[in-house]
Amino acid sequence: MNAPQDSAYTFHLLTPERWTDFERLFGAHGAYAGCWCMFWFLRGSDFTRGQCDPNRLAMKARVEAGLTPGMLAYLGDEPVGWCAFGPREQYPRLLASRTLKPVDDAPVWSIVCFYVAKEHRKRGVSKALLRAVIEEVRRRGGTFVEGYPSPSTGEGRPDPFVYLGLEAAFREVGFVEVARPTPRRLIMRYSIQHP
């Protein structure tokens, strides 16, 4: 089956009106092990204690407070993918990371998670989401979008271990490598040109 073109997808920020779609996409297990995409907002034991329903309720509270922690991709009316992004400074775990330290003082928007419905994986959803996130950051006046993917070495890895994305998708969209802090992690950046 051919992958749909980007134009086949629609994209919407996660708002209270779209919460049930988010729950539908993430399913009963909250994507992976009850994460509910709270990993980067919480440090250490706070995240572990919150796995499952507490993390779900914490994310819901963020959304109901008017925050937009990410973007959903739809194919027709079906939510098929998710990308979490925001200004780097809003993620306590990222700020504390020794591996993903800032490479400079540039204000960056960080992409910290992808989740794609199993039946839609390897069909270009992540690349389509990357392009949509770049446009949203451009709309908000941002200049740099940064991601932290795994190298695309061709090795098969379980899906939970590539939640930060793969290098090949970022490169195809126009991100360039700015650092490689470990053999298994890159820092890649997209520079937005404003008129």
N, C-alpha and C positions, 0 to 999 in steps of 0.2 A: 504494500500500500504506500502511495506517495505521501510525503509529509505535506500538510497544508502550507500555503504561502502565508507570509506575515499578514497579508490583507484579509485572510480568513479569520483572524483572531480580533477580538475586541479587548480593551483593557480598562480596568476601573480601579481606582484607589479603594482600599478597604475602609469603608464607612459603616456606621451602624446599620444602614439599609442593606448592606451586602454581607453582614455578619453570618447569616444562615448559609450563604454560599461558601464562605470561608470554612465553616464547620463541616459542610458537605464535602468539600475538597479534602480537608485534613482527616476526616473520618473519626471513628471511635478512639483511635490511638493517638490523636493529635499530631499527625504526620509521623514522627519517629519518637517512640518511647515517651509520649506525653509531653513533648517539647512545646507545642503550640507557638513556636517561634519566639520563645522568651529567653532562649539561651544567652543572647548577647546583652539582654537587659539586666540579667541577674548573675551574680558571681557565686561560684562554688556551691556550697551546701544550700544556699537559698534556692538555686535552680533545682537541685536534686530533690529537696523537700517539696517543691512545687509541682513535680512531674504529675501529669494528668490534669485533674480538675482544677487545682489551684492555679496552674499555669494558664489554663483556658480562661478562667475568670479574670486573671491578671491582664491577659491580652484583651479580653472583652472590655475591661475597665478603661484601658488605654484608648481603645477605639471609641467608646462612648464619651470619653473626655474630649473628643475632637481631634485626637492625634491620627495620623495616617501612616501606619508602620510599614505599608507595602502596597503592592499592586497585584490584582488578580487578572489572569488571562482567561478568556472565555472562547469556546468554539460553539457558536450559536448561543444557547442559553446555559450551556454546561461550563462550570468552572473547571479548568484543566490545569492551571498552573499558578504559582505564587512566587513573587520575588520581594524580599524584605530589603528596604533601603532607607537611608536617612543620613543626616549630618553625622559624621564620625563621632562627634562629642556626645551624642545621645546614648552611646553604647558603653556602659561601664566596663564590661568584660573586654571589649576591644581596646579601650583606653589603658587597661591594665596588662595587656598582652605584651610579653617580651618578644615573641616571634613577629608580631604584626605592628611593630613600633612605626610611628610616622616616619616617612623618608625625608620630609621637609616640612615647612610651616604652611604649605598651601591648604586652604580650606577645602576639604573633600567631602563628598557624599559617598558613603560606604554601602556596598551591596553585601549583605551578610547572610543571605539564605535564598535557596531555590527549593521549591517542592513542586513536582509535576506528577499528576495522576498516573498510575502505573501504565495504563493502556495508552497513554499519550507520550511516553518517554521515547527519546531518540527520534523525535519528529520535528525538532526545531523550536519547541516551545520556549526553552531557555534563551535562545538567541532573539526570538521575538520579544520576550520580556525585557532583555537587555536594551533593545532599541527603544521600547516604550519608556523604560526608566530614564534613559538619556534624554528623551524628549520632555519628560516631566521635570527633570532637574533643570533643563534648559528653560522651561517655562517659569520655574521658580528663581531663575537668575543665577543658578550654580555654574561653576566653571569646570570643576573636575569631578569625575565619577571614578571611584576606585573599587576594585574587586580583589578577592584573595583566593583564586582558584587553585585546584590541583593541576600539576602538569599533565598534559595529554600524552601519556606514554604508550597508550594502547593496552595497558594492563586492565583486566576486568577488576573492578572494585565494587563492593556492595554499595547500593544506592545511598544508604545513610552517610557514607564516607565522602560523598561528592556533593554535599549540600551547599558548599560554597561555589559550585560550578567547576567546569573544566576549561583549561587554558584555550583549547581550540575554539570554543564558542566565543570567548572574549576576543581572541585575535580576529576572528571572522567579522566581528562587529566593529573593530577598529581600536580596541584597547592595545596598549603597548606595555611591555614588561618594564617596571621601574626598579624592582628589587626581587631577589630570590632568597629569602631569609633561611629557608631550609630546602633540601632536595624535594620535599613534598608540598611546598607552598610557595606561590608567587604573589607578588603585589603588582597588579596591573591597573593602568589608568587610561581614562578617556578624557581628552581635553575638548571642552565645548567651545565652539567659536560663536560669539555673539555678534550680530550686525552692528 
